[in-house]
Amino acid sequence: MPPAESAAVRISRRDLMKGVAAAGAVLALGGDVRAQSDRSTSMKITCVIRYQIDPFQREAFKEYAANWGRIIPRCGGQLVGYFLPYEGTNDIAWGLIAFDSLASYEAYKVRLKADPDARENFAMAQHKRLILREERNFVEVVEATFGLPSTLTGPA
């Protein structure tokens, strides 16, 4: 791939990650901008996990993600959500987990490693080989852009 194309792909991926983080945060708020000030103060950083999954194991990944819905909050993470591919690339999924700080993320990792359900969920994913690759990035919300409702009037 020529260098110019490679750079365009990186920018696109970064922009997509920002969009997924913002969309996940808005979804987690249920679109209620009034809740923004309450949640954004406790959501200093968001861990954006990009998964390359086996597209033939979509349902197994859905189960894996649903299991985290019980485990992550118990271990101290603020789960924004997991997202499966819908249209376009069929092997990329996302998980978004918010934390007060990197220190709270580190404490969360310790609790996660000690949690029997978390260990079982990791083992299931390894046994089924449903995750081919995983990337973690940490992002922060730009307050002036967070939770803005659409101002579109009339037909879309």
Contacts in CASP RR format, 6 or more apart in sequence:
PFRMAT RR
TARGET T0000
AUTHOR 0000-0000-0000
METHOD contacts of the structure
MODEL  1
MPPAESAAVRISRRDLMKGVAAAGAVLALGGDVRAQSDRSTSMKITCVIR
YQIDPFQREAFKEYAANWGRIIPRCGGQLVGYFLPYEGTNDIAWGLIAFD
SLASYEAYKVRLKADPDARENFAMAQHKRLILREERNFVEVVEATFGLPS
TLTGPA
1 9 0 8 1.000
17 48 0 8 1.000
17 50 0 8 1.000
17 137 0 8 1.000
17 139 0 8 1.000
18 139 0 8 1.000
20 48 0 8 1.000
20 83 0 8 1.000
20 94 0 8 1.000
20 96 0 8 1.000
21 46 0 8 1.000
21 48 0 8 1.000
21 80 0 8 1.000
21 96 0 8 1.000
21 139 0 8 1.000
21 141 0 8 1.000
22 141 0 8 1.000
22 145 0 8 1.000
22 146 0 8 1.000
22 147 0 8 1.000
24 80 0 8 1.000
24 81 0 8 1.000
24 83 0 8 1.000
24 96 0 8 1.000
25 39 0 8 1.000
25 43 0 8 1.000
25 46 0 8 1.000
25 80 0 8 1.000
25 96 0 8 1.000
25 98 0 8 1.000
25 141 0 8 1.000
25 146 0 8 1.000
25 147 0 8 1.000
26 146 0 8 1.000
26 147 0 8 1.000
27 80 0 8 1.000
27 81 0 8 1.000
28 39 0 8 1.000
28 79 0 8 1.000
28 80 0 8 1.000
28 81 0 8 1.000
29 35 0 8 1.000
29 36 0 8 1.000
29 39 0 8 1.000
29 147 0 8 1.000
31 147 0 8 1.000
31 149 0 8 1.000
33 147 0 8 1.000
33 148 0 8 1.000
33 149 0 8 1.000
36 146 0 8 1.000
36 147 0 8 1.000
39 78 0 8 1.000
40 141 0 8 1.000
40 143 0 8 1.000
40 146 0 8 1.000
42 78 0 8 1.000
42 98 0 8 1.000
42 100 0 8 1.000
43 78 0 8 1.000
43 98 0 8 1.000
43 99 0 8 1.000
43 100 0 8 1.000
43 141 0 8 1.000
44 98 0 8 1.000
44 99 0 8 1.000
44 100 0 8 1.000
44 101 0 8 1.000
44 140 0 8 1.000
45 98 0 8 1.000
45 99 0 8 1.000
45 100 0 8 1.000
45 101 0 8 1.000
45 102 0 8 1.000
45 105 0 8 1.000
45 138 0 8 1.000
45 139 0 8 1.000
45 140 0 8 1.000
46 80 0 8 1.000
46 96 0 8 1.000
46 97 0 8 1.000
46 98 0 8 1.000
46 99 0 8 1.000
46 138 0 8 1.000
46 139 0 8 1.000
46 140 0 8 1.000
46 141 0 8 1.000
47 96 0 8 1.000
47 97 0 8 1.000
47 98 0 8 1.000
47 99 0 8 1.000
47 105 0 8 1.000
47 136 0 8 1.000
47 137 0 8 1.000
47 138 0 8 1.000
48 94 0 8 1.000
48 95 0 8 1.000
48 96 0 8 1.000
48 136 0 8 1.000
48 137 0 8 1.000
48 138 0 8 1.000
48 139 0 8 1.000
49 94 0 8 1.000
49 95 0 8 1.000
49 96 0 8 1.000
49 97 0 8 1.000
49 134 0 8 1.000
49 135 0 8 1.000
49 136 0 8 1.000
50 92 0 8 1.000
50 93 0 8 1.000
50 94 0 8 1.000
50 134 0 8 1.000
50 135 0 8 1.000
50 136 0 8 1.000
50 137 0 8 1.000
51 61 0 8 1.000
51 92 0 8 1.000
51 93 0 8 1.000
51 94 0 8 1.000
51 95 0 8 1.000
51 131 0 8 1.000
51 133 0 8 1.000
51 134 0 8 1.000
52 91 0 8 1.000
52 92 0 8 1.000
52 131 0 8 1.000
52 132 0 8 1.000
52 133 0 8 1.000
52 134 0 8 1.000
53 61 0 8 1.000
53 91 0 8 1.000
53 92 0 8 1.000
53 93 0 8 1.000
53 130 0 8 1.000
53 131 0 8 1.000
53 132 0 8 1.000
54 61 0 8 1.000
54 91 0 8 1.000
54 129 0 8 1.000
54 130 0 8 1.000
54 131 0 8 1.000
54 132 0 8 1.000
55 85 0 8 1.000
55 90 0 8 1.000
55 91 0 8 1.000
57 128 0 8 1.000
57 129 0 8 1.000
57 130 0 8 1.000
58 84 0 8 1.000
58 85 0 8 1.000
58 90 0 8 1.000
60 128 0 8 1.000
60 130 0 8 1.000
61 84 0 8 1.000
61 93 0 8 1.000
61 125 0 8 1.000
61 130 0 8 1.000
61 131 0 8 1.000
62 84 0 8 1.000
63 124 0 8 1.000
64 121 0 8 1.000
64 124 0 8 1.000
64 125 0 8 1.000
64 130 0 8 1.000
64 131 0 8 1.000
65 81 0 8 1.000
65 82 0 8 1.000
65 84 0 8 1.000
65 93 0 8 1.000
65 95 0 8 1.000
66 82 0 8 1.000
67 117 0 8 1.000
67 121 0 8 1.000
67 124 0 8 1.000
68 79 0 8 1.000
68 82 0 8 1.000
68 121 0 8 1.000
69 79 0 8 1.000
70 117 0 8 1.000
71 112 0 8 1.000
71 115 0 8 1.000
71 117 0 8 1.000
71 118 0 8 1.000
71 121 0 8 1.000
72 79 0 8 1.000
72 97 0 8 1.000
72 112 0 8 1.000
73 79 0 8 1.000
74 115 0 8 1.000
75 108 0 8 1.000
75 111 0 8 1.000
75 112 0 8 1.000
75 115 0 8 1.000
75 118 0 8 1.000
76 104 0 8 1.000
76 107 0 8 1.000
76 108 0 8 1.000
76 111 0 8 1.000
77 97 0 8 1.000
77 98 0 8 1.000
77 99 0 8 1.000
77 104 0 8 1.000
77 108 0 8 1.000
78 97 0 8 1.000
78 98 0 8 1.000
78 99 0 8 1.000
79 96 0 8 1.000
79 97 0 8 1.000
79 98 0 8 1.000
80 95 0 8 1.000
80 96 0 8 1.000
80 97 0 8 1.000
80 98 0 8 1.000
81 95 0 8 1.000
81 96 0 8 1.000
81 97 0 8 1.000
82 93 0 8 1.000
82 94 0 8 1.000
82 95 0 8 1.000
82 96 0 8 1.000
83 93 0 8 1.000
83 94 0 8 1.000
83 95 0 8 1.000
83 96 0 8 1.000
84 93 0 8 1.000
85 91 0 8 1.000
85 92 0 8 1.000
85 93 0 8 1.000
91 132 0 8 1.000
99 105 0 8 1.000
99 108 0 8 1.000
102 138 0 8 1.000
105 138 0 8 1.000
112 118 0 8 1.000
113 119 0 8 1.000
125 131 0 8 1.000
END
